[in-house]
Amino acid sequence: MKLPSVVALLALATAATANDTIQATQTKLAKLGYYGGTADGRLGSQTSAAIRRFQIAENLKVTGELNRQTLERLGIQGSPQSPAYIALSDIFHGGPFASAGTQMQVTVVKQAQQNLKLLGYYKGPENGSPNTAFVAAIKAWQKGTGSRVTGRFDANTLKGLDLMPD
């Protein structure tokens, strides 16, 4: 049995911390009357809207993102959760789906997010939008399988994650 790599464990720990921070934010925003959803640790549209309402009320820069200033004003310890999204062209560069349409690429990313989550490498949203946590999960999976670590969807990565059509 192969032990998980240090990179994979760090990626999981970072994701868990970010989710805990979001959940604490949702709970606090609900107590303050800005959030009416479930405190599930996911940064979805309801959470972003609640963050914007709070930022407006507190005269903060309105971004809808959980940045350092907003966390401090809420009195929450944790890392800011503002995922840096990666261009689809970057993640598919040089791979078999490089010239595929955007809809196909989004579908592949969404399925990869689901597969990596099932494998324990990814804890983020399954929305088809690649972010830095998703690329870190790809890299951790690539390293864990002895593949070339690129963070991109090359043919071997797509095959290994069962994303290549037959």
C-alpha positions in Angstrom: 0.0 0.0 0.0 1.4 3.3 -1.0 1.3 6.1 1.5 -0.1 9.5 0.4 2.5 12.1 -0.6 3.4 15.1 1.6 2.0 17.3 -1.2 -1.3 15.5 -1.1 -1.5 15.8 2.6 -0.7 19.5 2.5 -3.3 20.1 -0.2 -5.9 18.3 1.9 -5.0 20.2 5.1 -5.1 23.6 3.2 -8.5 22.7 1.8 -9.9 21.6 5.2 -8.7 24.9 6.8 -10.2 27.0 4.0 -13.6 25.1 4.4 -13.5 25.6 8.2 -12.9 29.3 7.7 -15.8 29.5 5.2 -18.1 27.6 7.6 -17.2 29.9 10.5 -17.9 32.9 8.3 -21.3 31.5 7.3 -22.2 30.9 10.9 -21.1 34.4 11.9 -22.9 36.0 8.9 -26.1 34.1 9.8 -25.9 35.3 13.4 -25.6 38.8 12.1 -28.6 38.4 9.7 -26.6 38.5 6.4 -26.8 34.8 5.5 -29.8 32.5 5.4 -28.2 29.3 4.0 -26.6 26.3 5.5 -23.1 26.6 7.0 -21.6 24.0 4.8 -18.1 25.4 4.3 -18.6 26.0 0.6 -18.1 29.4 -1.0 -21.2 29.6 -3.2 -23.3 32.4 -4.5 -25.4 32.7 -1.3 -22.2 33.0 0.8 -20.7 35.6 -1.7 -23.9 37.6 -1.6 -23.9 37.6 2.2 -20.2 38.7 2.3 -21.0 41.5 -0.1 -23.9 42.7 2.1 -21.7 42.6 5.2 -18.9 44.5 3.3 -21.4 47.2 2.3 -22.8 47.5 5.8 -19.2 47.7 7.3 -17.9 50.2 4.6 -15.4 47.7 3.4 -14.2 47.2 -0.2 -17.1 45.2 -1.8 -15.7 42.1 -3.5 -17.9 39.3 -2.3 -14.7 37.5 -1.5 -13.5 36.4 1.9 -10.4 38.6 2.2 -8.2 39.5 5.2 -10.1 42.7 5.9 -13.5 41.0 6.0 -12.2 38.2 8.2 -10.7 40.6 10.7 -14.0 42.7 10.8 -15.9 39.4 11.4 -13.4 38.5 14.1 -12.6 35.2 12.5 -9.1 33.6 12.5 -8.2 31.8 9.3 -6.9 32.1 5.8 -8.7 34.3 3.3 -10.7 32.3 0.8 -10.5 34.0 -2.6 -9.7 31.3 -5.1 -7.5 32.4 -7.9 -9.1 30.9 -11.0 -6.9 29.5 -13.7 -7.6 30.0 -17.4 -8.9 26.8 -19.1 -6.3 27.3 -21.8 -3.5 27.1 -19.2 -4.7 23.8 -17.8 -5.3 22.2 -21.2 -2.2 23.7 -22.9 -0.4 21.0 -25.0 -2.9 18.3 -24.2 -5.5 16.4 -26.3 -8.3 18.8 -25.3 -6.4 22.0 -26.0 -8.5 22.8 -29.1 -11.7 21.5 -27.7 -14.5 24.0 -27.1 -15.0 25.7 -23.8 -18.1 23.7 -23.0 -16.2 20.4 -23.4 -13.3 21.7 -21.3 -15.6 22.8 -18.5 -17.2 19.4 -18.6 -13.8 17.7 -18.3 -12.7 19.9 -15.4 -16.0 19.2 -13.6 -15.6 15.5 -14.0 -11.9 15.8 -12.9 -13.0 17.7 -9.8 -15.4 14.9 -8.9 -12.8 12.2 -9.6 -10.1 13.9 -7.6 -12.5 14.5 -4.7 -13.4 10.8 -4.7 -9.7 10.0 -4.6 -9.2 12.4 -1.7 -7.0 14.9 -3.5 -9.6 17.8 -3.9 -12.1 19.4 -1.5 -13.2 22.3 -3.5 -16.4 23.0 -5.6 -17.3 20.8 -8.5 -18.2 23.6 -10.8 -15.9 23.2 -13.8 -13.9 26.3 -12.9 -10.2 25.4 -12.3 -8.6 27.3 -9.4 -5.3 27.1 -7.6 -6.6 24.4 -5.2 -7.7 22.3 -8.2 -4.3 22.6 -9.9 -2.6 21.7 -6.6 -4.8 18.6 -6.5 -3.8 17.6 -10.0 -0.2 18.1 -9.1 -0.6 16.0 -5.9 -2.3 13.3 -7.9 0.4 13.4 -10.6 3.1 13.1 -8.0 1.3 10.4 -6.1 1.0 8.3 -9.2 4.6 8.9 -10.4 3.5 11.0 -13.4 5.2 14.0 -14.7 4.1 16.9 -12.4 2.7 19.7 -14.5 -0.7 20.6 -13.1 -2.0 20.3 -16.7 -4.2 17.8 -18.5 -1.7 15.9 -20.6 -2.8 12.6 -22.1 -1.4 10.5 -19.2 -3.3 12.6 -16.6 -6.5 12.4 -18.6 -6.2 8.6 -18.9 -5.3 8.1 -15.3 -8.2 10.1 -14.1 -10.5 8.3 -16.5 -11.3 11.4 -18.5 -10.3 10.3 -22.0 -13.1 9.0 -24.3 -12.8 5.4 -25.5 
